[in-house]
Structure formats: C-alpha cells, structure tokens
Amino acid sequence: MNYLFDDLITVRKHMKNLFNSFIEFLRHSKKTALLILIVAATTLILSTMISIWLSSFDNYLIPSLGTIHTTRVKAYGGNITLKDGNQSIDWGTIYPGTFTNRSFYVQSQSNIETTLNLTTGNWTFRDSEGGNVTESLASYIPRPLAMDLTWDYNGTPISPKEEIYVTLTLWASNDIRFINYLIDKKVEEFSLDIHIYAKE
C-alpha cells in the first residue's frame, strides 16, 4: 500500500514538473506561442469561411446521360435503358463532389479469350437554352480533373460468351474552377459517349 502511495506522489510530482516546465516554456517563448495561436486561429477561420462558401454550391446540379457503344461485346440489363434507339445510362442528377454508380452486364462476343477496355468521348455540356457550350472545359480545368468515368473491371480475361457484371462510376469534382465553368456557361446538362470493347 505504501508503494502505491509513493508511486502516486511521484506521478504527481512529475506532472507538476511537466506543468511548470510548460509554463516556463511559455514565459520564454511568448512571441512564438502567440504566433502559433494566431496562425491556428487564422487557419480555422479561413477553413470555416471556405467551407461555408463552397456549401452554397451543394445544390448545383446537372442532369446527365451516357450513350453506350460496344465493339465485340454486348451490354445489357441493369441500369441500361433505350433512348432514341440507343443504349444509354441515365446518370440522374449529378452534384459536384459526388460519385454516381450504374451497373449492367457485359458479354464477350469474341471468339477468343479477351480483355475489355473502357474509354469515353464526346463530353458535351449544354446551356439553359439546350445549345452546346462552345467554350472548352479545358480553358477552366482539364476534363479529367473535373469529371471522370471509371469501372470496377480489373482486366481479368474473359472467355467467349462469358458475361460479367460491371459497375461504372461517374465522378464530378467540386473544384471551384469546374463550378465556375458550370455557372459561367449556364450549364444545365451534359452527355458523353461510353465505349466498351473487347481487345483483339
């Protein structure tokens, strides 16, 4: 019991010494401590202001559509729909800073074992009057930094007529340059072409 009491006294003395050392450090480093405090407070205030400012764009949204083109593969089911005779993915309403997933089946139409590839093109932004926005997004921000499309296919070879279930993920950035583009050009919708093909 005495050992425990002695240990508590030792810990208390140690804590008191640490506290005194800290106070002494502050006394000798008033300018440094004040500078650290000012920098921390300024950073916190700026971060809060930027967050509040960016939150005003949370409700900015753009409807979107992706037209699917295939070569040596067949895409069907899941979230694929027909629009104007073309297979399409309706991405719904896209908000800056979000990821949107859509899934469907892909079946190889090749006669040999093959791997699949995904590319995109014809990213088209339309204004409030339905006209194509002529100024390139690249004048504000490179397109892959503003929007991108990826999938969960990992490159595993597939056999002839084999089908797999894939998920595509459309990402829209909340980068202020992209948001400025959407606002300046009054973008209200966009579309893209999705190419899925089997490599020879």
Secondary structure, DSSP 8 states (H G I E B T S, - for coil): -HHHHHHHHHHHHHHHHHHHHHHHHHHHTHHHHHHHHHHHHHHHHHHHHHHHHHHTTTT--EEEEEEEEEESEEEESTTEEEETTEEEEEEEEE-TTEEEEEEEEEEE--SS-B-EEEEEEEEEEEETTS-B--S-GGGTS-HHHHEEEEE------B-TT-EEEEEEEEEE---HHHHHHHHHTTEEEEEEEEEEEE--
